[in-house]
Amino acid sequence: KKKYAKVRENRLEYAALIAEQALWIEPQEQLDVIAADESDNCYVECAVSGGAQYIVTGDEHLLELVEYEGIRVLIPAAFVALKEAGQVWICTSDLRNQEIW
């Protein structure tokens, strides 16, 4: 689809950057916020424990959450649009508030 052409075009670049900057997170608490599919709670748990700003997904149950404790849930195209508008900052524990995109 033309709608996702830019995401498809840059997906390897984005995946490499994310893998390079990723942190391994062990959730500190169990959450029960996705009743429709309890297996999706692990993503929210990791996001909370890791101090994430975004959960980027195509999963309908997570997308229905919209936001949890300040963590926005976005489809990949929306995340890319924010990035291109200069509104996304990717941070690691060593690079707080340093723009890397």
Kinemage of the C-alpha trace (Angstrom):
@kinemage 1
@onewidth
@group {chain A} dominant
@subgroup {mainchain}
@vectorlist {calphas} color= white
{ca lys a 1} P 0.000 0.000 0.000
{ca lys a 2} L 1.141 3.500 -0.777
{ca lys a 3} L 0.118 4.508 2.746
{ca tyr a 4} L 3.012 2.507 4.257
{ca ala a 5} L 5.578 2.997 1.486
{ca lys a 6} L 7.858 5.274 3.528
{ca val a 7} L 7.794 2.897 6.507
{ca arg a 8} L 8.623 -0.073 4.261
{ca glu a 9} L 11.325 1.908 2.485
{ca asn a 10} L 13.156 2.740 5.727
{ca arg a 11} L 12.297 -0.295 7.870
{ca leu a 12} L 15.784 -1.828 7.862
{ca glu a 13} L 17.359 1.486 8.849
{ca tyr a 14} L 14.857 1.910 11.681
{ca ala a 15} L 15.255 -1.693 12.857
{ca ala a 16} L 19.056 -1.359 12.902
{ca leu a 17} L 18.903 1.888 14.849
{ca ile a 18} L 16.484 0.465 17.379
{ca ala a 19} L 18.586 -2.688 17.824
{ca glu a 20} L 21.706 -0.554 18.288
{ca gln a 21} L 20.059 1.563 20.987
{ca ala a 22} L 17.877 -1.096 22.646
{ca leu a 23} L 17.999 -1.946 26.337
{ca trp a 24} L 17.026 -5.304 27.824
{ca ile a 25} L 14.149 -4.719 30.260
{ca glu a 26} L 12.951 -7.040 33.006
{ca pro a 27} L 9.483 -5.856 34.115
{ca gln a 28} L 9.322 -4.840 37.762
{ca glu a 29} L 5.581 -5.354 38.166
{ca gln a 30} L 2.734 -7.298 36.614
{ca leu a 31} L -0.028 -5.210 35.082
{ca asp a 32} L -3.543 -6.094 34.049
{ca val a 33} L -4.488 -3.296 31.669
{ca ile a 34} L -5.268 -5.232 28.460
{ca ala a 35} L -8.266 -7.383 29.358
{ca ala a 36} L -9.060 -8.385 25.765
{ca asp a 37} L -5.686 -10.133 25.368
{ca glu a 38} L -3.799 -10.602 28.615
{ca ser a 39} L -0.655 -11.717 26.766
{ca asp a 40} L -0.260 -8.110 25.558
{ca asn a 41} L 0.245 -6.868 29.119
{ca cys a 42} L 3.935 -7.841 28.924
{ca tyr a 43} L 4.556 -5.029 26.417
{ca val a 44} L 3.029 -2.454 28.733
{ca glu a 45} L 4.982 -3.899 31.680
{ca cys a 46} L 8.262 -3.543 29.762
{ca ala a 47} L 7.394 -0.025 28.635
{ca val a 48} L 6.604 1.075 32.195
{ca ser a 49} L 9.681 -0.603 33.705
{ca gly a 50} L 11.925 0.776 30.974
{ca gly a 51} L 10.626 4.335 31.168
{ca ala a 52} L 9.415 4.261 27.563
{ca gln a 53} L 7.678 7.174 25.919
{ca tyr a 54} L 6.070 5.095 23.174
{ca ile a 55} L 4.814 1.632 22.374
{ca val a 56} L 4.946 1.245 18.591
{ca thr a 57} L 2.666 -1.547 17.414
{ca gly a 58} L 0.041 -2.706 15.003
{ca asp a 59} L -1.700 -4.755 17.685
{ca glu a 60} L -5.331 -3.672 17.979
{ca his a 61} L -5.600 -4.426 21.711
{ca leu a 62} L -2.575 -2.293 22.559
{ca leu a 63} L -3.726 0.477 20.208
{ca glu a 64} L -7.082 0.618 22.013
{ca leu a 65} L -5.161 1.573 25.160
{ca val a 66} L -4.011 4.815 23.401
{ca glu a 67} L -1.895 5.878 26.403
{ca tyr a 68} L -0.872 4.415 29.739
{ca glu a 69} L 0.929 6.397 32.448
{ca gly a 70} L 2.141 8.897 29.843
{ca ile a 71} L 3.284 6.198 27.402
{ca arg a 72} L 1.674 6.776 24.005
{ca val a 73} L 0.642 3.761 21.923
{ca leu a 74} L 1.134 4.431 18.210
{ca ile a 75} L 1.071 2.617 14.901
{ca pro a 76} L 4.469 2.611 13.147
{ca ala a 77} L 3.393 5.192 10.552
{ca ala a 78} L 2.362 7.653 13.286
{ca phe a 79} L 5.683 7.146 15.068
{ca val a 80} L 7.592 7.769 11.828
{ca ala a 81} L 5.520 10.910 11.202
{ca leu a 82} L 6.436 12.226 14.663
{ca lys a 83} L 10.083 11.412 14.023
{ca glu a 84} L 10.047 13.235 10.701
{ca ala a 85} L 8.421 16.236 12.357
{ca gly a 86} L 11.281 16.317 14.868
{ca gln a 87} L 9.039 15.368 17.770
{ca val a 88} L 10.628 12.010 18.669
{ca trp a 89} L 13.692 11.682 20.822
{ca ile a 90} L 15.213 8.256 21.335
{ca cys a 91} L 16.999 7.966 24.669
{ca thr a 92} L 19.010 5.321 26.449
{ca ser a 93} L 20.151 5.390 30.048
{ca asp a 94} L 23.450 6.894 28.840
{ca leu a 95} L 22.023 9.337 26.309
{ca arg a 96} L 19.126 11.072 28.042
{ca asn a 97} L 17.602 13.772 25.857
{ca gln a 98} L 20.212 13.441 23.118
{ca glu a 99} L 18.566 13.345 19.734
{ca ile a 100} L 19.940 10.464 17.686
{ca trp a 101} L 17.650 10.669 14.652
